[in-house]
Structure formats: structure tokens, C-alpha cells
């Protein structure tokens, strides 16, 4: 979760830096093109990501699931053990209810985890990063001082 938030914040910072660097030139086409590069890289990368072994098991393709695990792990023995573990977890899946998850022994950890997730979503750092340059420039600072 922390790495995700850091990635988002660094992405916003990078976007603000690129915007500040290219704004004086008025080259909005280059700004849009630079935003397309990471999206295109992700789209191309998606073609090389194999399907999930768990999904392949759920649609009745255990051989394909084993092939994917062998490719990922590089060791057939480990892949067979992991496939057996995935099948075991899949069989146990329907035996736990929402009441079991939020009651009894798991109530404290679940409330702590959900509370932390809600608080991290409401802390507003992304909004602060987004509006900070505008607020700083309206306060009289120039663009070079805002990013430093």
C-alpha cells in the first residue's frame, strides 16, 4: 500500500515537473505525447503477462495453469506444489462467510486494516500535491521556486 501511494505521489510530481518545464514553450502536444508513453508501455506489457493460474483452474484448464506456474517459477517441482496449494485454497474458499471474517478472532485486525485503508484514502496528499503549485504561484512565488 505504501509503495502504491509513493508511486502515485511521484507520478504527480513528475507530471507537475514536466508541465512546468513545457508550459513556457506552449507545446501542449508534447505534454500529451509524454503522457501517452507510460500508458502505451503498459498496454504493450499486458500482452506478455500470462493468465493467472487461479483463473485457469477456475475455467477447467489445470495443464495451462501448471505451464504458467512452470514458466514463472522456473522449477516444475515447485510449480506442482504451488498448483496443489492453489487447488486446496480454492476448495476451502466457499467455507468462510463474511460473518466469520468480521467476527470473533479476526474483528480487531480487520477493523485496523480497514481503518488504515480509509484513513490513507482520506489524508488528501494527492489533492495537496495537485493544488500546491497553483496555490504557491498565486501566493507570489515563481514557477522555479514552486518546484524547488
DOPA-692460 format. One record per residue: residue number from 0; residue in one letter; x, z, y of N, C-alpha, C, O in turn. Coordinates in nm, 4 decimals, m for minus. Layout:
BEGIN
NUM  A  X  Z  Y  X  Z  Y  X  Z  Y  X  Z  Y
...
% end
This chain:
BEGIN
0  X  0.0837  0.0000  m0.1193  0.0000  0.0000  0.0000  0.0878  0.0000  0.1250  0.0586  m0.0683  0.2233
1  X  0.1942  0.0769  0.1193  0.2815  0.0868  0.2350  0.3533  m0.0452  0.2603  0.3692  m0.0860  0.3753
2  X  0.3966  m0.1120  0.1543  0.4651  m0.2407  0.1693  0.3693  m0.3449  0.2255  0.4094  m0.4298  0.3050
3  X  0.2424  m0.3387  0.1843  0.1426  m0.4317  0.2363  0.1244  m0.4123  0.3862  0.1237  m0.5094  0.4619
4  X  0.1098  m0.2879  0.4293  0.0912  m0.2591  0.5717  0.2139  m0.3019  0.6508  0.2012  m0.3569  0.7602
5  X  0.3323  m0.2772  0.5964  0.4549  m0.3194  0.6628  0.4609  m0.4714  0.6739  0.5028  m0.5241  0.7770
6  X  0.4195  m0.5423  0.5694  0.4181  m0.6887  0.5728  0.3241  m0.7398  0.6805  0.3580  m0.8324  0.7541
7  X  0.2066  m0.6801  0.6898  0.1095  m0.7210  0.7917  0.1677  m0.6977  0.9311  0.1610  m0.7854  1.0173
8  X  0.2240  m0.5808  0.9523  0.2791  m0.5473  1.0838  0.3960  m0.6383  1.1199  0.4063  m0.6836  1.2340
9  X  0.4840  m0.6655  1.0238  0.5960  m0.7562  1.0511  0.5466  m0.8989  1.0770  0.6028  m0.9696  1.1607
10  X  0.4425  m0.9410  1.0063  0.3837  m1.0725  1.0305  0.3263  m1.0848  1.1704  0.3435  m1.1869  1.2369
11  X  0.2578  m0.9799  1.2147  0.2032  m0.9799  1.3508  0.3163  m0.9822  1.4523  0.3095  m1.0550  1.5514
12  X  0.4198  m0.9034  1.4285  0.5342  m0.9013  1.5190  0.6021  m1.0381  1.5251  0.6383  m1.0846  1.6332
13  X  0.6192  m1.1018  1.4110  0.6792  m1.2353  1.4064  0.5921  m1.3364  1.4810  0.6434  m1.4190  1.5564
14  X  0.4599  m1.3299  1.4600  0.3694  m1.4208  1.5297  0.3752  m1.3999  1.6808  0.3738  m1.4965  1.7571
15  X  0.3817  m1.2745  1.7238  0.3918  m1.2473  1.8671  0.5240  m1.2982  1.9235  0.5282  m1.3512  2.0345
16  X  0.6314  m1.2822  1.8474  0.7620  m1.3321  1.8928  0.7643  m1.4830  1.9052  0.8154  m1.5369  2.0034
17  X  0.7092  m1.5518  1.8060  0.7029  m1.6986  1.8117  0.6138  m1.7431  1.9279  0.6473  m1.8366  2.0006
18  X  0.5012  m1.6757  1.9443  0.4117  m1.7100  2.0555  0.4778  m1.6896  2.1901  0.4635  m1.7723  2.2802
19  X  0.5499  m1.5800  2.2042  0.6184  m1.5528  2.3304  0.7301  m1.6538  2.3555  0.7517  m1.6958  2.4692
20  X  0.8006  m1.6925  2.2504  0.9101  m1.7892  2.2656  0.8591  m1.9280  2.2996  0.9245  m2.0011  2.3740
21  X  0.7431  m1.9660  2.2464  0.6938  m2.1025  2.2662  0.5924  m2.1162  2.3794  0.5604  m2.2279  2.4201
22  X  0.5420  m2.0057  2.4303  0.4423  m2.0136  2.5376  0.4950  m2.0821  2.6630  0.4235  m2.1650  2.7192
23  X  0.6159  m2.0524  2.7103  0.6618  m2.1189  2.8335  0.6698  m2.2713  2.8205  0.6535  m2.3427  2.9195
24  X  0.6948  m2.3217  2.6984  0.7037  m2.4668  2.6809  0.5659  m2.5306  2.6734  0.5528  m2.6513  2.6940
25  X  0.4631  m2.4521  2.6443  0.3287  m2.5063  2.6330  0.3088  m2.5890  2.5066  0.2134  m2.6662  2.4978
26  X  0.3968  m2.5739  2.4098  0.3917  m2.6543  2.2886  0.3030  m2.5867  2.1845  0.3532  m2.5264  2.0896
27  X  0.1723  m2.5964  2.2019  0.0784  m2.5319  2.1113  0.0757  m2.5996  1.9745  0.0424  m2.5355  1.8748
28  X  0.1100  m2.7270  1.9683  0.1124  m2.7968  1.8391  0.2198  m2.7376  1.7470  0.1977  m2.7210  1.6271
29  X  0.3348  m2.7065  1.8041  0.4413  m2.6459  1.7256  0.4006  m2.5067  1.6777  0.4328  m2.4683  1.5653
30  X  0.3303  m2.4310  1.7619  0.2827  m2.2982  1.7210  0.1911  m2.3088  1.5992  0.2042  m2.2312  1.5045
31  X  0.0992  m2.4038  1.6017  0.0067  m2.4214  1.4893  0.0824  m2.4679  1.3654  0.0551  m2.4211  1.2549
32  X  0.1773  m2.5596  1.3832  0.2555  m2.6077  1.2702  0.3349  m2.4943  1.2060  0.3433  m2.4865  1.0834
33  X  0.3925  m2.4077  1.2863  0.4685  m2.2954  1.2314  0.3788  m2.1994  1.1539  0.4243  m2.1345  1.0597
34  X  0.2527  m2.1899  1.1925  0.1596  m2.1042  1.1182  0.1184  m2.1676  0.9859  0.0801  m2.0968  0.8927
35  X  0.1257  m2.2990  0.9767  0.0866  m2.3695  0.8547  0.1936  m2.3556  0.7455  0.1616  m2.3606  0.6267
36  X  0.3188  m2.3385  0.7846  0.4291  m2.3356  0.6873  0.4114  m2.2253  0.5815  0.4199  m2.2562  0.4626
37  X  0.3872  m2.0981  0.6185  0.3695  m1.9962  0.5137  0.2453  m2.0209  0.4281  0.2468  m1.9953  0.3077
38  X  0.1382  m2.0703  0.4896  0.0169  m2.0986  0.4125  0.0425  m2.2095  0.3111  m0.0010  m2.2002  0.1963
39  X  0.1121  m2.3131  0.3525  0.1434  m2.4231  0.2606  0.2347  m2.3754  0.1485  0.2182  m2.4161  0.0335
40  X  0.3302  m2.2902  0.1809  0.4200  m2.2368  0.0779  0.3417  m2.1556  m0.0253  0.3703  m2.1626  m0.1448
41  X  0.2438  m2.0795  0.0205  0.1633  m2.0008  m0.0720  0.0762  m2.0910  m0.1586  0.0613  m2.0656  m0.2781
42  X  0.0191  m2.1947  m0.1009  m0.0635  m2.2872  m0.1788  0.0205  m2.3562  m0.2864  m0.0228  m2.3677  m0.4011
43  X  0.1395  m2.4018  m0.2500  0.2276  m2.4666  m0.3480  0.2691  m2.3665  m0.4560  0.2731  m2.4008  m0.5741
44  X  0.2999  m2.2438  m0.4160  0.3408  m2.1421  m0.5112  0.2322  m2.1056  m0.6107  0.2623  m2.0665  m0.7235
45  X  0.1062  m2.1177  m0.5708  m0.0042  m2.0840  m0.6594  m0.0098  m2.1762  m0.7817  m0.0607  m2.1362  m0.8864
46  X  0.0412  m2.2974  m0.7697  0.0404  m2.3890  m0.8832  0.1401  m2.3467  m0.9917  0.1296  m2.3918  m1.1057
47  X  0.2353  m2.2617  m0.9578  0.3374  m2.2190  m1.0530  0.3105  m2.0813  m1.1119  0.3845  m2.0363  m1.1994
48  X  0.2062  m2.0139  m1.0656  0.1717  m1.8817  m1.1173  0.0820  m1.9007  m1.2393  m0.0204  m1.9685  m1.2307
49  X  0.1193  m1.8416  m1.3528  0.0368  m1.8591  m1.4731  m0.0926  m1.7778  m1.4637  m0.1037  m1.6843  m1.3843
50  X  m0.1886  m1.8154  m1.5458  m0.3119  m1.7380  m1.5512  m0.2831  m1.6007  m1.6112  m0.1883  m1.5837  m1.6879
51  X  m0.3640  m1.5057  m1.5760  m0.3469  m1.3686  m1.6221  m0.3712  m1.3590  m1.7727  m0.4693  m1.4135  m1.8232
52  X  m0.2828  m1.2902  m1.8443  m0.3069  m1.2712  m1.9878  m0.4394  m1.1999  m2.0161  m0.5064  m1.2295  m2.1150
53  X  m0.4759  m1.1079  m1.9305  m0.6029  m1.0372  m1.9464  m0.7210  m1.1335  m1.9331  m0.8171  m1.1252  m2.0096
54  X  m0.7136  m1.2253  m1.8356  m0.8192  m1.3253  m1.8204  m0.8257  m1.4155  m1.9432  m0.9338  m1.4452  m1.9941
55  X  m0.7089  m1.4585  m1.9901  m0.7056  m1.5464  m2.1071  m0.7654  m1.4781  m2.2298  m0.8318  m1.5431  m2.3105
56  X  m0.7423  m1.3478  m2.2442  m0.8046  m1.2743  m2.3542  m0.9558  m1.2689  m2.3378  m1.0298  m1.2816  m2.4353
57  X  m1.0015  m1.2501  m2.2146  m1.1459  m1.2381  m2.1917  m1.2205  m1.3684  m2.2186  m1.3401  m1.3655  m2.2476
58  X  m1.1521  m1.4826  m2.2094  m1.2174  m1.6109  m2.2387  m1.1844  m1.6584  m2.3799  m1.2115  m1.7735  m2.4140
59  X  m1.1260  m1.5711  m2.4626  m1.1021  m1.6023  m2.6023  m0.9820  m1.6907  m2.6296  m0.9861  m1.7738  m2.7204
60  X  m0.8751  m1.6747  m2.5530  m0.7531  m1.7525  m2.5742  m0.6327  m1.6599  m2.5936  m0.5451  m1.6540  m2.5073
61  X  m0.6275  m1.5874  m2.7061  m0.5160  m1.4937  m2.7257  m0.3800  m1.5625  m2.7409  m0.2776  m1.5055  m2.7031
62  X  m0.3780  m1.6840  m2.7958  m0.2499  m1.7551  m2.8110  m0.1918  m1.7908  m2.6745  m0.0718  m1.7768  m2.6510
63  X  m0.2795  m1.8374  m2.5845  m0.2335  m1.8708  m2.4494  m0.1868  m1.7455  m2.3763  m0.0901  m1.7501  m2.3002
64  X  m0.2562  m1.6322  m2.3995  m0.2160  m1.5062  m2.3370  m0.0782  m1.4645  m2.3867  0.0047  m1.4175  m2.3087
65  X  m0.0537  m1.4815  m2.5161  0.0774  m1.4475  m2.5718  0.1857  m1.5401  m2.5162  0.2968  m1.4952  m2.4880
66  X  0.1545  m1.6682  m2.5003  0.2515  m1.7620  m2.4423  0.2899  m1.7217  m2.3001  0.4072  m1.7261  m2.2629
67  X  0.1898  m1.6825  m2.2213  0.2167  m1.6411  m2.0830  0.3028  m1.5162  m2.0816  0.3986  m1.5078  m2.0047
68  X  0.2701  m1.4195  m2.1654  0.3499  m1.2966  m2.1711  0.4924  m1.3240  m2.2174  0.5867  m1.2622  m2.1680
69  X  0.5086  m1.4165  m2.3122  0.6441  m1.4519  m2.3575  0.7242  m1.5150  m2.2445  0.8433  m1.4882  m2.2288
70  X  0.6576  m1.5990  m2.1660  0.7260  m1.6634  m2.0531  0.7649  m1.5605  m1.9468  0.8740  m1.5673  m1.8901
71  X  0.6755  m1.4657  m1.9204  0.7019  m1.3659  m1.8161  0.8075  m1.2651  m1.8620  0.9009  m1.2353  m1.7877
72  X  0.7932  m1.2130  m1.9830  0.8819  m1.1069  m2.0324  1.0119  m1.1603  m2.0900  1.1136  m1.0910  m2.0877
73  X  1.0101  m1.2829  m2.1418  1.1306  m1.3402  m2.1994  1.1645  m1.2875  m2.3384  1.2675  m1.3241  m2.3950
74  X  1.0798  m1.2029  m2.3930  1.1048  m1.1419  m2.5231  0.9731  m1.1396  m2.5999  0.8772  m1.0753  m2.5573
75  X  0.9685  m1.2090  m2.7121  0.8430  m1.2195  m2.7872  0.7963  m1.0842  m2.8411  0.6764  m1.0565  m2.8414
76  X  0.8885  m1.0001  m2.8863  0.8502  m0.8696  m2.9419  0.7817  m0.7832  m2.8353  0.6801  m0.7193  m2.8624
77  X  0.8383  m0.7820  m2.7141  0.7767  m0.7052  m2.6053  0.6419  m0.7649  m2.5676  0.5479  m0.6922  m2.5355
78  X  0.6326  m0.8976  m2.5715  0.5079  m0.9656  m2.5363  0.3975  m0.9311  m2.6358  0.2830  m0.9091  m2.5965
79  X  0.4314  m0.9264  m2.7644  0.3320  m0.8919  m2.8670  0.2837  m0.7490  m2.8469  0.1641  m0.7219  m2.8575
80  X  0.3759  m0.6572  m2.8178  0.3370  m0.5174  m2.7933  0.2472  m0.5061  m2.6703  0.1480  m0.4332  m2.6712
81  X  0.2828  m0.5783  m2.5652  0.2023  m0.5721  m2.4429  0.0647  m0.6341  m2.4638  m0.0343  m0.5841  m2.4104
82  X  0.0575  m0.7410  m2.5397  m0.0715  m0.8034  m2.5689  m0.1612  m0.7077  m2.6475  m0.2811  m0.6981  m2.6214
83  X  m0.1019  m0.6372  m2.7435  m0.1792  m0.5378  m2.8193  m0.2289  m0.4260  m2.7276  m0.3411  m0.3777  m2.7425
84  X  m0.1452  m0.3861  m2.6340  m0.1846  m0.2817  m2.5376  m0.2986  m0.3304  m2.4481  m0.3925  m0.2559  m2.4203
85  X  m0.2899  m0.4556  m2.4032  m0.3960  m0.5124  m2.3185  m0.5266  m0.5183  m2.3965  m0.6322  m0.4863  m2.3419
86  X  m0.5215  m0.5586  m2.5239  m0.6421  m0.5639  m2.6063  m0.7010  m0.4247  m2.6274  m0.8229  m0.4075  m2.6277
87  X  m0.6151  m0.3270  m2.6449  m0.6617  m0.1889  m2.6633  m0.7308  m0.1378  m2.5379  m0.8367  m0.0755  m2.5458
88  X  m0.6716  m0.1636  m2.4232  m0.7322  m0.1208  m2.2966  m0.8643  m0.1936  m2.2738  m0.9604  m0.1346  m2.2244
89  X  m0.8688  m0.3202  m2.3094  m0.9910  m0.3994  m2.2925  m1.1045  m0.3439  m2.3794  m1.2202  m0.3436  m2.3374
90  X  m1.0721  m0.2977  m2.4987  m1.1732  m0.2388  m2.5868  m1.2228  m0.1049  m2.5327  m1.3400  m0.0713  m2.5496
91  X  m1.1348  m0.0279  m2.4679  m1.1721  0.1032  m2.4126  m1.2479  0.0908  m2.2809  m1.3066  0.1881  m2.2336
92  X  m1.2471  m0.0276  m2.2221  m1.2985  m0.0492  m2.0876  m1.4419  m0.0028  m2.0667  m1.4712  0.0611  m1.9656
93  X  m1.5301  m0.0326  m2.1578  m1.6705  m0.0003  m2.1393  m1.7053  0.1444  m2.1659  m1.8214  0.1816  m2.1491
94  X  m1.6130  0.2268  m2.2059  m1.6410  0.3639  m2.2455  m1.6351  0.4641  m2.1307  m1.6697  0.5807  m2.1495
95  X  m1.5922  0.4214  m2.0126  m1.5789  0.5116  m1.8984  m1.6833  0.4738  m1.7937  m1.6988  0.3565  m1.7600
96  X  m1.7546  0.5738  m1.7428  m1.8564  0.5477  m1.6410  m1.8047  0.5890  m1.5029  m1.7016  0.6550  m1.4908
97  X  m1.8785  0.5487  m1.3994  m1.8413  0.5872  m1.2624  m1.8503  0.7385  m1.2458  m1.7724  0.7979  m1.1713
98  X  m1.9444  0.8002  m1.3145  m1.9574  0.9457  m1.3081  m1.8342  1.0160  m1.3626  m1.7919  1.1189  m1.3098
99  X  m1.7766  0.9600  m1.4690  m1.6531  1.0169  m1.5240  m1.5382  1.0040  m1.4253  m1.4534  1.0925  m1.4146
100  X  m1.5368  0.8932  m1.3540  m1.4267  0.8665  m1.2627  m1.4285  0.9596  m1.1415  m1.3237  1.0075  m1.0980
101  X  m1.5477  0.9851  m1.0871  m1.5577  1.0671  m0.9666  m1.5950  1.2125  m0.9968  m1.6183  1.2893  m0.9035
102  X  m1.6012  1.2511  m1.1192  m1.6382  1.3878  m1.1533  m1.5285  1.4568  m1.2320  m1.4346  1.3933  m1.2801
103  X  m1.5420  1.5851  m1.2438  m1.4526  1.6634  m1.3263  m1.3075  1.6580  m1.2847  m1.2730  1.6842  m1.1694
104  X  m1.2232  1.6236  m1.3802  m1.0781  1.6281  m1.3633  m1.0272  1.5281  m1.2590  m0.9254  1.5535  m1.1945
105  X  m1.0955  1.4165  m1.2417  m1.0468  1.3102  m1.1536  m1.1008  1.3179  m1.0101  m1.0619  1.2370  m0.9259
106  X  m1.1885  1.4127  m0.9814  m1.2517  1.4190  m0.8497  m1.1497  1.4362  m0.7364  m1.1547  1.3631  m0.6374
107  X  m1.0590  1.5303  m0.7496  m0.9593  1.5556  m0.6449  m0.8688  1.4366  m0.6181  m0.8567  1.3940  m0.5033
108  X  m0.8044  1.3814  m0.7212  m0.7186  1.2648  m0.6976  m0.7941  1.1442  m0.6421  m0.7409  1.0717  m0.5580
109  X  m0.9185  1.1217  m0.6885  m0.9961  1.0080  m0.6381  m1.0326  1.0280  m0.4910  m1.0243  0.9341  m0.4119
110  X  m1.0724  1.1484  m0.4543  m1.1059  1.1745  m0.3142  m0.9823  1.1619  m0.2249  m0.9903  1.1092  m0.1140
111  X  m0.8691  1.2100  m0.2735  m0.7453  1.1973  m0.1959  m0.7072  1.0507  m0.1798  m0.6715  1.0082  m0.0700
112  X  m0.7141  0.9732  m0.2873  m0.6790  0.8314  m0.2803  m0.7729  0.7526  m0.1906  m0.7280  0.6728  m0.1082
113  X  m0.9024  0.7743  m0.2059  m0.9999  0.7040  m0.1208  m0.9863  0.7481  0.0245  m0.9970  0.6661  0.1157
114  X  m0.9631  0.8754  0.0460  m0.9459  0.9247  0.1827  m0.8246  0.8639  0.2506  m0.8310  0.8252  0.3673
115  X  m0.7133  0.8553  0.1773  m0.5929  0.7934  0.2347  m0.6138  0.6453  0.2647  m0.5665  0.5948  0.3665
116  X  m0.6846  0.5761  0.1760  m0.7115  0.4340  0.1999  m0.7984  0.4152  0.3236  m0.7737  0.3248  0.4033
117  X  m0.8991  0.4990  0.3402  m0.9869  0.4890  0.4572  m0.9103  0.5220  0.5839  m0.9226  0.4515  0.6840
118  X  m0.8311  0.6287  0.5805  m0.7544  0.6666  0.6993  m0.6524  0.5602  0.7383  m0.6316  0.5346  0.8569
119  X  m0.5886  0.4977  0.6387  m0.4909  0.3936  0.6726  m0.5590  0.2702  0.7297  m0.5002  0.1996  0.8116
120  X  m0.6824  0.2432  0.6878  m0.7554  0.1298  0.7439  m0.8046  0.1600  0.8858  m0.8195  0.0687  0.9671
121  X  m0.8295  0.2867  0.9153  m0.8833  0.3238  1.0455  m0.7771  0.3642  1.1469  m0.8104  0.3950  1.2614
122  X  m0.6489  0.3647  1.1071  m0.5472  0.4124  1.2009  m0.5234  0.3143  1.3155  m0.4741  0.3544  1.4209
123  X  m0.5575  0.1870  1.2971  m0.5572  0.0931  1.4080  m0.4229  0.0364  1.4485  m0.4115  m0.0169  1.5588
124  X  m0.3205  0.0450  1.3650  m0.1897  m0.0048  1.4053  m0.1918  m0.1558  1.4282  m0.1206  m0.2065  1.5148
125  X  m0.2731  m0.2273  1.3509  m0.2798  m0.3722  1.3706  m0.3395  m0.4065  1.5073  m0.2927  m0.4986  1.5742
126  X  m0.4424  m0.3326  1.5486  m0.5008  m0.3552  1.6799  m0.4009  m0.3212  1.7901  m0.3928  m0.3910  1.8912
127  X  m0.3257  m0.2146  1.7703  m0.2251  m0.1764  1.8692  m0.1195  m0.2858  1.8806  m0.0806  m0.3230  1.9913
128  X  m0.0731  m0.3372  1.7678  0.0271  m0.4445  1.7701  m0.0287  m0.5702  1.8378  0.0412  m0.6361  1.9147
129  X  m0.1544  m0.6026  1.8088  m0.2140  m0.7241  1.8628  m0.2299  m0.7165  2.0148  m0.1966  m0.8113  2.0859
130  X  m0.2808  m0.6039  2.0640  m0.3104  m0.5925  2.2065  m0.1949  m0.5380  2.2895  m0.2044  m0.5361  2.4122
131  X  m0.0869  m0.4939  2.2271  0.0207  m0.4297  2.3018  0.0880  m0.5246  2.4006  0.1199  m0.4840  2.5124
132  X  0.1100  m0.6488  2.3621  0.1772  m0.7402  2.4556  0.0885  m0.7722  2.5748  0.1363  m0.7783  2.6881
133  X  m0.0398  m0.7924  2.5499  m0.1312  m0.8200  2.6611  m0.1418  m0.7022  2.7567  m0.1403  m0.7196  2.8786
134  X  m0.1525  m0.5828  2.7006  m0.1615  m0.4629  2.7842  m0.0324  m0.4406  2.8611  m0.0354  m0.4017  2.9778
135  X  0.0815  m0.4651  2.7962  0.2102  m0.4458  2.8634  0.2302  m0.5465  2.9751  0.2801  m0.5114  3.0820
136  X  0.1917  m0.6719  2.9518  0.2107  m0.7715  3.0577  0.1145  m0.7470  3.1740  0.1501  m0.7736  3.2889
137  X  m0.0056  m0.6973  3.1473  m0.0987  m0.6648  3.2557  m0.0526  m0.5439  3.3355  m0.0928  m0.5249  3.4503
138  X  0.0325  m0.4619  3.2732  0.0829  m0.3451  3.3445  0.2008  m0.3795  3.4356  0.2489  m0.2940  3.5100
139  X  0.2476  m0.5046  3.4299  0.3543  m0.5466  3.5200  0.4851  m0.5808  3.4539  0.5783  m0.6248  3.5213
140  X  0.4950  m0.5618  3.3229  0.6191  m0.5955  3.2525  0.6232  m0.7463  3.2259  0.5192  m0.8082  3.2033
141  X  0.7408  m0.8039  3.2286  0.7511  m0.9464  3.1958  0.7592  m0.9625  3.0443  0.7771  m0.8650  2.9713
142  X  0.7459  m1.0865  2.9981  0.7414  m1.1139  2.8521  0.8685  m1.0689  2.7830  0.8619  m1.0196  2.6704
143  X  0.9830  m1.0837  2.8457  1.1096  m1.0442  2.7821  1.1149  m0.8925  2.7621  1.1701  m0.8455  2.6626
144  X  1.0582  m0.8155  2.8554  1.0586  m0.6706  2.8422  0.9583  m0.6224  2.7390  0.9781  m0.5172  2.6781
145  X  0.8507  m0.6976  2.7182  0.7466  m0.6563  2.6253  0.7962  m0.6581  2.4830  0.7619  m0.5685  2.4059
146  X  0.8766  m0.7576  2.4443  0.9230  m0.7701  2.3065  1.0473  m0.6878  2.2772  1.0828  m0.6722  2.1604
147  X  1.1132  m0.6357  2.3761  1.2366  m0.5595  2.3526  1.2077  m0.4134  2.3262  1.3002  m0.3351  2.3045
% end
